[in-house]
Amino acid sequence: MKISIMTLFPEMCETVLNTSIIGRARKTGILDFSCVNIRNFANNKHNSVDDAPFGGGMGMVMSAEPIDLCYKNICENSETKPYLIYMSPKGKTLTQEKAIAFSKYEHLVFLCGHYEGIDQRVIDKIVDEEISIGDYVLTGGELPALVCADAICRMIPGVLSDDLCFTDESHFSSLLEYPQYTRPAVWNGKEVPAVLLSGNHAEITKWRREQSILITKDRRPDMLKNAELTKKELKELEVLDLE
């Protein structure tokens, strides 16, 4: 997969993209990242990429032309038409389902805004989808773009050691993940659940499933309507009213 990030702070993105699992996948060629500086396409004496908003108001607005030229440059160097995602607090919320869908594209482009936002005309022209990572506002789009890219890249074959690394996690099946434990078996007087030490894999699988359902019921009951639960699970665990 190829991912391009349109940003005013490429060095900020590069630091994250060269680290940990994503960094290793980048080095092996599974992931192809490029961080493109929008300021390089300003075409003015001071490389300015923003101006005062029409109609007045606080702050500055990113200009359409440098963004458009930056995107054209990315397209000229791409074998396929990229899918452009603008990271915006006005966008649809990022979900695991969205991450899986985005992972199917050959080339994704993330547009990172700053200041008071971006000229709407270039958004209308080039953006395919606006995505938010939550109901809050950050100083720029770089952190949301990196969060989104990380969530997507974990779905790419070869990035993680095994598909179970993500299919068994929170949100993948509309359930939150079960509790995890490691050595020592007793810590501060607290023991690991006996079933995990039993060696009975069927019972361990059952226990983990039950824990996932109960945790989801307690913390995110809204997710249960999309979880594939059997009637037996619903009845035994008293998760939902079956009537």
N, C-alpha and C positions, 0 to 999 in steps of 0.2 A: 504494500500500500504506500502511496505517496501522499504526504500532507504538507501543504504550504501554509505558513502563517504570515499574514500581512500585518505589520506592526511598526510602531515607532521605537520599540525597544527590543531588537532582535537578540541582544546579548542576554537579556533577562530570560528569554525563552530557551536559548541555547544551553544555558546552565542546567535547566531542568531536563531537557531532552537528551543530554549526554550522561544522565545519571541513572543508576539502578537498572531495573528490568528493561525499561524503554531504551536506555542508553545502550545496553548490550544488544538488543534487537536492531538498533540503528547501526551498530558497528558490524553486525553480521549481514546486513543488507536486507533483512526482512522488512524493515521500515525505512522509508526514504523521506527525511524531513528537510525543508528549506525554510528559513526565516528571512523574509524579504522586507527591507526597510522602506516604508512608504515615503519617507523623506527624500530618498534618492530620485523620486519622480516629481519633485516639487517644481522644477524648472523656473526658479526665480532666484534672485540674488542672495537671499537669506535662507533659502531652502524652507520657506514657511509653508506649513500644511494646514493652517487654520485661519479663521477670520471671525469678525464680530457677527453675531446673529442678526438677520433682518428682523425688524420689529422690536429690537431691543432685548434686554435681559442680561443676566449674569453670564460670565464665562465666554468661551470661544467655541466655534463649531468647526470640525474638520471639513476641509474643502473637498469637493467632488473630484476635481481633475486629477490630483496626485493618486488618489485611490483607484480611479478608473484606469490610469496609465499603468499602475502597479499590477492590477489584475490582468490587463492585456499582455503584459510581459510574462506573467505566469502562464497564461493560456498559450502563448507562442512557444513556450518551452515544455508543453505538455502533449502527450500522445492522445489523450482523451479530454473532453470538456470537463473541467472540474465542477464539483458541487460546492457552492460557496455558502458558508455558514457565518452569519454575523452574530457575534456574541453581544446580546443586548438584554437589559432587564425587562424589556417589553416582549421578549420572545417566549416561545413555548418552553416549558420546563424540561430540562434534560432528564431522561429516565433510562433504565437499563434497556428497555425496548428500543428507544431511540438510538442508543449506543450500538446495539446489534444491527439495526437498519443501516446506520452510517458506515459500519464496518464492511458493508458489501460494495461500497464505491471504490473505484480504482484510485481516484485522486480527490481529496478533500482540500478545500481552502478555508481557513479561518480568518475573518476580518476582525481586528481588534480596534475598537473605538477608544477615544480619549476626550477629555474636556467635557463639553456639554452634549457631545454626540457627533453624528455625521450628517452631512447634507442629505436630505431625504431623496434627492433626485438620483444620486448614485446608488443608494439602497434599492430604489425601485428598478434601476437598470440592471444591476449585476447580482444582487443577493437572491439566493434560492430559498433560504430559510433563516429565521431569527431564533436563536436559542438562548435561554437563561439557565443559570445553574442554581437559582434560588430567588426568593423574594427579598432581595436586598441589593444595594448598589455599591459597586467597587470603583476605584479610581481609574481603572482601565480594563480592557478586554483580554489582556495577556493571561492573567490567572484563570479566568473562566475558559479560555481557549485551551490552556494546558490541562485543566481538569477534564474537559470534554475529550481532548486527544488521548489522554491516559485511559479513560473509560472505554474508548473505541478500540485503541490498539491492543488492549488485553484480549479482545475477541479475535484477533488475527492469528491464524494457525502458526505455531512456532514461537510466538512471543512468550507464552507461558509453557512450562514443561509438559502440561497435560490439560486437556479440556476440562477435567474435573476441577482444576484450579479456579475456574470461574463459574462452571455450571452448578457447583455446590455452595455458592456464596449467596449472601443477601441479595434480594431483589430479582435474581435470575428467574426464579420460578414463582414470583409474587409472594415469597416467604422470606423472613429474616433468618440469618444463619444461626445455627445452634451454638452453644458455648464451646470453647476450645480449651484444652488443658495440656500441659507438658510436665516434664520432670521438675521437681521431685513429686512423688505421689501424695506426700503430706507437706503442706507449707503453712506455717503460722497456725498449726492446729487444724487446718482445713484439708479435708481429704478429697481426692478426685472421685467422682461418681464411680461406684464399684463396677457398673456395667462396662465402663471403658477399659477396665483391667481384666475383664472376664475372658477375652479372646473369642467370644461368641459374636461373630460379625453380623449375623442376622439381628440379634438383640441390640447391638450397637447402632445399626442402621435405623431400627425402630425407635430407639431412644432419641436419636438425633432428629428424626422426623417429628416426633412428639414435641421436643423442645422448640423446634423451629415454629411449629404451629402455635404453641403457647406464647412464645415471645412475640410473635406477630400479632396475636390477639391482644396482648397487653400494650404493645407500643405502636402498632400500625394496623388497627382493625380494618381500616379502609382497604388494605391490600388483599384481605381474605377473599373478597368477591371474585378476584381474578386467579386465585390459587386453585389448583386442581386437587380438591380434597374429596375423599370418598365419604359416603354417607356414614360408614362405620366410624371414620375419624371424627366427623362432625358430632356424632352421637356420643362416642366414648369420651371425647375431650370437651364436650359441651362448648364448642367454639361458637356455633350459631344456633339460632332458634329455627328448627326444621319445619315448624308449622307455618 
